[in-house]
Amino acid sequence: MEQAIKGQIPQGEISHSPLYEAILRLRKNKIAVAGLVIITIFLIMAIFAPWLAPHDPLEQSLYSKLKPPFWAEGGEWRYPLGTDDFGRDLLSRIIYGARISMVVGLVAVAIALFFGTIAGALAGFYRGWIDNVIMRLMDILLAFPPILLAIVIVAFLGPSLENAMVAIGVVNIPRYARIVRGSVMEEYGKDYVQGARALGAGDFRLIFVHIMPNCLAPLIVQTTLGFASAILEAAALSFLGLGAQPPTPEWGAMLANGRALILRAWWAVTFPGLMILFAVLGFNLLGDGLRDALDPRLRE
């Protein structure tokens, strides 16, 4: 130990914390880094939208209807990605759409993570009839296709972006509940849990102070992948007219507005669709990289 402190042992022989090793593995994963770069770009667009957007996303101009991108024939430099059928700047609407998509992902994942974690922790810790009741309820939710169940919930609550976020969060609760339940059941029988119980720790402290910190790795991966699912499902609901309502600059709503113009103005549907593609791709790539980095079986 003294030799290690004095630097006489090579640095490679000194063990690092699991978190440090996970970060090193994540940095070496080029695909995960690419996903992180994509997500960072969208976050910058979302945070600095008022400064990055060249125009007001809701401003209409009948004299600028269906202007093509600046490199296409007849395009103008003041509309880099063209305009829609109301003369609104497509680039500005896409930039503001990144803010809406990030908020949708954050709120929906937060709802699913909060309730799914509580349900899974209670089911895995107490087991018995509590486990049966909670998991049978989760099985009922899983029996429906996610987008169909989200449509039913939004139809009941009323079409709006807020209700779409709630519906997406509710639909994804079973994913987190099942992950947390399995992790808690695996950790429950370990010595540190029994030792904490012997020292007088209550159920709440055992679950959320001792057990849950050791269940974070699969939750982090699922949360990252959940962002991608939430963005895609929100776009689908908006495309069907059940999510963001006009004139909100949301990518799915922009696709719905431009589908009738696909032969006359290809840019009205191409660029919003590409934004959905890259946003979902970025979170999926990062999620796969986190899964590999946090998997203890990959540690040397």
Phi, psi and omega in degrees: 000318180296324179294323179294322179294321182281355178087014181278344176265133180306145183301327182295340181269354179271124183287145178252169179290155178302324180295318179296318179295323179295320178296319178297317179294324179294321180294331181279345181274102185295326180294318178294321178296320177298318176298319179295322178296316179299314180296320179299319178298316179293324177295320177297317177300319183291317184287318186255027181305315180299334181267334182273329182288126181286340182221168172290126183294344181258356183288128181252150179212111181293340180277352182240027182292134173053042173287132180286169175301161189296334181274348179277168183295124179084006181285162180238146182293334181285350175234081187302323180250013179086187181229166178265193185285355174253007179078017180274140182294123185289323180297317180296320180291325178292319180296315177291332176296329176297322178297316181295318181294320178295320179294318178300313179298317182296312183293314182297316180293323179297318179297311182295320181294316183296303184287325178294322179294315179298313181297314181293322180294316179296318181294317182286332183276313185271330179056208178059217184292331177296315178299316181297316181295311183295313185286331175291324175296319177296322178296323177297317179295322180287343181290339179264142171302135186306314183291326178293316178295322177296321178297318180297316182294316180293322178297326179286318183278332183113139182294121174188162180293321180296314179293329176295321178296319178297315181297317180295321177297315180296319182297328185265001179303315182302328180300313181288323181298316181293321179295313182293319180302311180297320181292319180294319178296326179290322183278338189301322185274003183281161189296323184294329177290316179294325177294318178295323177294321179295331178278001175100012180292136178280175182299317182299316180293321179298317185288306192263350178253320185261316187274310187300323177301335178272002179249012188284330185302306178294331178292321179297317179296313181295324178296318179296314178292331179295328176300316180298316180296319181296318179297317181293317181291323177295320177295322179294317179294319178293324178298325180276358180086013183253354181255238178298135182259149178302144005262030181302129181280073178250141189300317179295319177294325177294323176296317180297322181290329185263358184294330179283349183252012189299329179275335181265325184219082184300330183291338183292336178248335185293310186289318173299321178296321178295324178296317177298316180301310184289324179296313179295319179298317181299314180291324178293318178296317179294320178298317178296320178294320177295322178300316179292322184287327184266358180284115183295340180289345181267358180286141180281000000 
